[in-house]
Amino acid sequence: VYKETVLVFWWLMQKSHITVVLGTARDGRYSEKVRDTILSLLRARDEFEIEVVDVRDYGFVRTEPGCEESEKALPWREAVRRSDGFVFIIPEYNRGFPGEFKLLLDSASPRLYAKRAAMVVGVSSGDFGGARVITLVQPILSYLGLVHTNKPLHVQNVQELFTESGEILPERREQFEKFAGESIEALEWFSRTLREARAG
């Protein structure tokens, strides 16, 4: 019993493994700049271990069912197993999300996603910051067993957010970091709490 207690305590003291997913393979994607900015904020904290996934690296041309063996999907499935939480960076295209993002999600079974946290970042060129894509994707994440945090991040007018070098415009940095910080705080709590629940 003592050994098991020590092992559980050790496991709970580990950093939360967070996988940051860029959910579009489109050329010229502004979402890359959003990803890089969020990565810098995550890496500034001590409680996270970070992994980065880009849907472009998979290139699915059809659904790889999570219930079937798939060498192509195996790296994603292993990433899911390692993860305590996810940051899904999803642009809004035509009031929806990119097909390649859904193909990635569908390539792992719901049992792998169960009791893991999900922070959703909606990206759009309009004023609503991907509100529609966030609304659309949250029920899908819930069905898969993921727990989306209560603080999604809305990134609006993304084409006007960054300088040519990829930095956030100085006049928008404070507001962006405030809202992003609130979302990351929620991710930290959810990922840690769910990791404890899985340990129990």
Stockholm file with secondary structure:
# STOCKHOLM 1.0

chainA/1-200         VYKETVLVFWWLMQKSHITVVLGTARDGRYSEKVRDTILSLLRARDEFEIEVVDVRDYGFVRTEPGCEESEKALPWREAVRRSDGFVFIIPEYNRGFPGEFKLLLDSASPRLYAKRAAMVVGVSSGDFGGARVITLVQPILSYLGLVHTNKPLHVQNVQELFTESGEILPERREQFEKFAGESIEALEWFSRTLREARAG
#=GR chainA/1-200 SS CHHHHHHHHHHHTSCEEEEEEECCCCTTCTHHHHHHHHHHHHHTSSSEEEEEEEGGGTCCSSCCCTTSCCTTTHHHHHHHHHCSEEEEEEECBTTBCCHHHHHHHHTSCHHHHTTEEEEEEEECSSTTTTHHHHHHHHHHHHHHTEEECSCCEEECSGGGTBCTTSCBCHHHHHHHHHHHHHHHHHHHHHHHHHHHHHHC
#=GC SS_cons         CHHHHHHHHHHHTSCEEEEEEECCCCTTCTHHHHHHHHHHHHHTSSSEEEEEEEGGGTCCSSCCCTTSCCTTTHHHHHHHHHCSEEEEEEECBTTBCCHHHHHHHHTSCHHHHTTEEEEEEEECSSTTTTHHHHHHHHHHHHHHTEEECSCCEEECSGGGTBCTTSCBCHHHHHHHHHHHHHHHHHHHHHHHHHHHHHHC
//
